[in-house]
């Protein structure tokens, strides 16, 4: 993938990622800034990715899931540009349109690949997650290792809050 260079490109990439996974755009933006609330967004993203693979989430093109994706796209686009010193009042609208557009087109592409090429839906879901993480990571300036580390920190923080004495198996670290 080409490097995402301008603030507008980064903002729209994060909006597109929000169209694929509603919580991923905000999670990446907050994680890249080491925001203390990033862990909650990361856990939401992990849950959303898991539920997508199980088929428990309704279709994302339905208003119940289209609206949160559009709102997430609007928010990340606005925040990305604002933090880069760009004052563009159209940023939230552009972000919402990009996120809603991706949310509407992605299931169609996924269905075509599933029926036309016979690729299983869970495999397509994993490929979609990879694409979203790659595009979003590039836009937020994060590597896969950094994203994995932040996710591990979020899970460990949750464990420490919910069951402080619980010992979890050591999570593998990629590339260490």
N, C-alpha and C positions, 0 to 999 in steps of 0.2 A: 504494500500500500504506500501511496505517496505520503510524505510528511505533511501534517496539517500545520500551516504556518500562521495565517492571519487570525486575529481574534474572532472575526466573523466565521471563518471556517471551523475553528474550535467550538464556537457556540452552536453552530448548526450540526456539527458531528455529535455533540452531546445531546442535542435535541433529538436527532435520529436514533441514537442509542436509547433514549427514553421511550421512543415509539416501539422499540423491540422489547425492552424490559423497563417498566415504568419507574422502578426504583434505582436502576443502574446509573442513569445520568446524574441524579443528585448524589448517589453514593460515591461515584468517581470524583465529582467536583469537590465534595466535602473531604474525601480522603486525601486528595492532592493538596489540600490546604491544611491537613492535620486538624480539622475541626473536631472538637470533642464529641459531637453528635454523629460523626461519620459511622461509628459502629452500629448504630441503630439502622441506618440506611443499608449498610453492608448485610446485616442479618435479614433485613427485608428483601434484599436482592437474592440472597441465597435461598430464602423461602420461595420467592417468586420463580426462580429457576427450577427448584425442585417440583413445585406444583405444576409447572408447565410440562415437565416430563411425565407426570402421573395422569395428566388429562383432567385434573380437577378444576382448572380455571376455565371459565367460559371463553368463547371466542373474543379475541381482543378488538375486533371491529364492532362489537356491540357497545352501545353508549356507556354501559356500566364500567367497561375497561378502557374505552377510547377517551373518555373525559379525563381520568387521572393521568393518562399518558400525555395528552395535550397540555394539561396543567404543568406536568413535570418538564416537558419540553419548553414551555414558556418560561418557567422559572430558571432552568439551567442556562438558557440562552441569555436571559436578562442578567443573571448573576455573572456569567462568564464575561460578557462585554463590560458590565459595570466595573468589575474588578480589574479589567484591563484598561480602564480609563476611557472607555468608549460610551458616550451617551447617545444611545439610539432608541428612541421611543417605540420603534417598530420591532425591536428585538423579541419581546414576548409574543407578538402575533406571528412573526416568522418562525419562532421556536415551536409554537403550538401547531402551526400548519405542517411543519416538517415532521414533528412527532406523530400527528394524526395521520399524515400521509403514509409514513412508514408502517404505522400500526394497521392501516387499511390494506396496504400492498403486500406486506410480509406473509400473511396467511394465504393469500392467493398464490404467491410464489412457492410457498411450502407445500400447498395442495398439488400444484402442478408437478413439482419434483417428486412428491409422494406417489401420485397416480401415474405420471408419465414415465418416470424412471424407476419406480418401485423402491425408492429409498424410504426406509421406515421413519415414521414420524419422530420417535425419540432421537434417532441419529440426526435428523434435520434440526431438531431442537438443540442438540449439542453443537452442531455447526453454527446455528444462529447465535448461541451463547458465545462461541469463540469469536465470531465476527463482531458482535457487540462489544466484547471485552477488548479486542484488538483495536477497533475504531475508537472506542471510548478511552482506552488507555493512552493511545496516541494523542487524542485531543486533550486529555488531562495531564499529559507529560509523565505518565506512570508506566513502568515495565510490568510484565506479568509477575515477576518476582515481588515487586512492591505491592501489587494488588493482592497476591497470595499472602504476603506478610500481614497486610492490614486485615484481611479476612480472618487469618489465624488469630490475630490480636482481638478481633471482635468476638469470636467464638470463645476464646479463653476468658475474656471479660465477662461474657454472659455466664459461663460456667462458674466463675468466681462469685458472681452475684447470686446465682440460683442455688448452686450446690458447692460451696467453698471447699468441702473436703473430698469431692469427687476427683479421682485420678483418671484422666483420659489418656489413651495411648498417645505416644509421641506422634505428632503429625509430620509427615515427610516434608522436607524442604527441597524444592526443585532448584537445581543449579548452585547448590551451596557446596 
